[in-house]
Amino acid sequence: MNYDLVIIGGGPIGLNCGIEAKKAGLNYLILEKGVLVNSIYNFPTNMTFFSTSNLLEIGGVPFIAHSDKPTRKEALEYFRRVQESWQLKVKQNTKVSEMKRIHGLYHIETNRGSFASKAVITATGFYDTPRLLGIPGEDLAKVKHFYDDPHPYVEQKVLVIGAANSACDVALETYYKGAEVTMAIRESEIYPRVKYWIRPNIENRIKEGAIKAYFNSTVKEIRQHEVVLETPEGEITLENDFVLAMTGYKPNYQLFEALGISVSDDEFKIPTHHPETLETNLPNVYVAGVINAGLQTSKLFIENTREHASMIMQHLTSQLLSKS
């Protein structure tokens, strides 16, 4: 089947694009490489959003949470209800590998066949692609770039890498469940923009020695039962059971290349797009959501990219009408 629009990514912004496509009467399909809102599904089990529930709402579906800050569980249920309410067409477990333009149509290759479309929106987020350390031992099974639940780390020697929100959350949660927690922090202090209710807690635990922190330090090597740190006092080796590398995430640039979407050649590597229409260097191919900020991953969120769907749809429908 040929579509008017294929949306790559079944997260909140991808779903919102699907809602706008349905309202515009377009024949669309959402392709999701994992499960519905896959990134949220892979968030830590006990995670609480920084945003309030009303700022996460899409499609006019009310988001009712038990407190001001919704949980991961509540968000999963909410976006499931959004998909159900709008009867959105989402093809899950469908990973895109390549895209070519043939006779005016984009042919999108996936592990579940090929899909042809007049237009494409990429709304893949960045949470699925961790920033790797690039050091020996990073491929060991004990190294985790995605944190799930504190239980596996009870009474284990855990090294947390990083000093932003995720790293501080992980360090505190595993510590409170009985882990022996050490932090390796590249900077001289905890990241200044850590959540206001988290930062004093982590700083106090470090100050009292409950959590050992090595500032101005990097991980040099990871071994099966040890880690090697480069510190201001020199190289040290610590006993270790698990490494939780909370070093951040980035857009999937390999996918951009496979699709043919160019990126800026500066330090931010922003996908090329028009600021008002969000159209990329490819005609009728758009980018939406947090990926539009490139490596500036703290700049865009669900709440300030919800408008991307309507911006794109306004331009896309005018383009399709002009060619009909």
N, C-alpha and C positions, 0 to 999 in steps of 0.2 A: 504494500500500500504506500502511496505517496502522501506525505503530510504537508500541511501549510507550515507547520512549526514543530521542530523537535527540541526539547529542553533537556540538556545534559545536567543532571543533578537533581535529586529528589529531596533536598533539604527545604527549610522554610521559604527561602527566596525562590527556589525552583517551583515549589508548590504554588507560591503566589503568582509566578509567571503563568503557571497552568490555569489558575483562576481567571486571570486577565485574558488569556487566550480563549477560554471557554466563554467569557462574557462577550468577547469580540466575534464569536461564532467561527473561530478557526478550528480546523482539524489538526489536533496537536497530539503529542505523546511525550511523556516524561521518562527519561532513561536514568535509572539509578543503579550504580555499580554494587551497592549493598542492599541494606534494608531501608524502609521508609525513614526519612531523616536520620541517615546512617551516622552522621557525626554526633548528633545528640545521643544516639544509642550507645556510642563508644565513649561518652563522657564518663567520669567517675560515678560509681553507683550512688554515692551520697551527695552529689554535687547540687548546689543551689545557685540559680542564676543571679547575676548582679542586676539585671533588668527586672522591672516590675512586669507582671503578667499582661497588663494592657499594652505595653510597648512591644510585646511579642505577637499580638493579635494580627491575623491576616484574614482576608475574605469576609470580614464582617461577622466572624464566628467568635463569640465571647470566650475569653480565657479566664476561667474561674479557678483560683488557687486558694489554698488554705491560709497562706500568708502573703505579705507583699512581694516576697521573692519566691517564685515558683521553683520546684525541684525538677530534677531530670525526669523522674517518674511522671510528674504532672505534665511536663512538656511533651513527652512521648504520647501520652493519652490525648493531649490537646491536638497535636498535629495529625494523629490518627483520625480524630473526629473531623478535622478540617478536610482531610482527604475523603472521608466518608460523606460528609455533608455536601461537598461539591461534586462527588463522584468523579474525582480526578483520575485520568488514565495514567497510571504509573507502572512501568515495567521494571521490577526489581531484579537485583542480581544480574544486571546487564552492563558490562564494562565496555566502554568505548575505547577502541584502539587506533582508529584512523578515520580521516574524512577527506573525500575528494569531491571536486565539483565537476559534474559531467552534464552537458547540455542544459545548463541553468539550474540543475538540482544538486543539492549536497547529499552525497552518499556516505552514510555513517556506518562504519564497520564495528561490530561488537562480537562478544563471545556467544551471542544468541541471534546472529544473523545480521543482515544489512537493512538499513532504514533510509529512505530517500525523503528529502524535505526541501521546501523552497527557502526556509529560514531556520536558523539555529540560535539558541540561547545557551551559553555556558554559565552555569551557576553552581560550581563545584566546591566552593568554600576552600578552606586550607587545612582543616583539622586532620585530614587523612594523610597528610604528607609531613612527617617530622623533619626538623632540621637535624641532620646527622652530625656527630662529633668528628667523624673521620679519623678515629684512632684505633690502634690494635685492640682486639677483643670486643669491639662494639657489637659484633654479630653473635656473641655468646647468648645462650637462652636466658641467662639471669639478668640481661639488660632489657629494660622496658622503656619505650618511649610513650606508651599510653598507660595511664594508671587506672585501675579498676576498683579495687576494694582493699581495705587494710588487712584483712584476715591472713593472707599468705605471708605477711611480713611479721607476724607475732614472734617476738624473741629472736628476730633475725637482725644481722648487722646490715643496715641499709645506707647506701650513699645516695643522696638526692643532689642532682646537678641542676643549678639554676637558683634564681632569687626573685622571680616574678610570682604572680598569683598562684599559678599551678604548683610551682616548687614549694612555696610556703604552705599551701593547703596540704600537699602530700606529706611534707615533713611533719607537720603538726598531727595529722590524722594517724599516721603510722606510729609516731611517738606515743600518742595517747592510747594506742592499742598494744603497746609493749615492745616496739621495735627499738633497737639501739641506732639512733639516727645521726648521721654526719652529713653536712652540706658542703659542697664545693662551689664556691661563688667567684666568678671571674672579676666582679667589681669589688669596691671597697666597702659596700654596704648593701642592705636589702633594697630592692628596687623601690624607688620613692612612691610609685603609683600603685603599690600593693593595696588591696582593699583596706579601708580604714579600720575595720574591725579585726583584721588579720595581722596587720603589721606590728602593733604593740605586743601581741601575743608571741609571735615568732621572735621578735627582738628580745623579749624578756626570757624566753626559753634559752636563747643563745647566751644571754648575759649571765644567767644562773648556771650555765654549763650542762643543762639537761639535753640540749642539742648542741653538738660540737660543729662549729662553722669555720671553714678555712676560707678567708677572704683573699682577694687578689690571687686566686689559685685556679689552676686548670687540671683536668684529668689527663694524664699522659698515656696511661695504658690500663686496660681492664683484664684481669686474669681470672681463672676459675674460682679462686678463693681469696683474691686480693685485688686491690686497686692501687695504682701509683699516681700520686698527686705531685704537681709542680707548685710549690708554695714559695713565698718570699724568704722563708728560712731554708729553702732547698727542697730536694726530692724526698718524699716520704712514702712509705708503703703501709697500707692499712688492711687488716683482715676484713673480708667482705662476703656477704651472701647474695645481695641484690643491688643492682644499680638502677635507680629510677631517674632517667634522663629527661627532665622537664625543661628542655632547651628550646621549646617553641615549635611552631609549624609554619608552613609556607604553601603558597599555591602549587598546584601540580604543573610545573613548567614542561614536563615531558608530554603531558596531554596537550598543552597549548601548541607545542611544536607539531604534534601529530595532527592537530586540527588545522594548522597553518596560521594561527593567531600570533602576530609578532608582539614583542615586548620592548619596553624602553631599554636603552643601553646604559642607563645610569644605575646607581646603587639600589634603587627601589624596584626595578624590573616590573613596572606596571604594564599590564596588557594594553596594547594600543586600542583606544576607544575615544569616540567623540563625547565630550562632557555632557551634552544635552540629549543625545539619542542613544548613547552607549553602544553604537555600532563600531565594530572593529575594523581592521584593515581589509577584511573580507566583506563584500556586500551582503546585507541581510544576515550577518552573523554578529551576535551581540554578547556582551559579558555583563553579568549581574551579580550583586552581592559583594561579599567581603573581598573577593579576588580582585576587584577593581582598584584596590589600594596596593596591589603587589606585595612587597615584603613589609610594608607598613601595616602589620597585622593588628595593631591596636587602634587603628584609625576608623575602621568601618565595622558595624555590627548589624544584627538583624534589624534593630529598631531604626537605624538611619539608612537602611538600604531597601526597606519595604517599598519605597516609591519607584524603585528601578523597574518593576514590572510594568507599571502604567507608562513610564517614560518610553520604554522599549515598544510597548504595544501601540502607542500613538504614532510612532515613526513607522513601525512595521506595517500596520494596517494601511497607512497612506501609500507605502511602497507597493504593497500587493495590489491595492486598488488601481494604482497607476499602470500596472502591468496586466490587469485583467481585461 
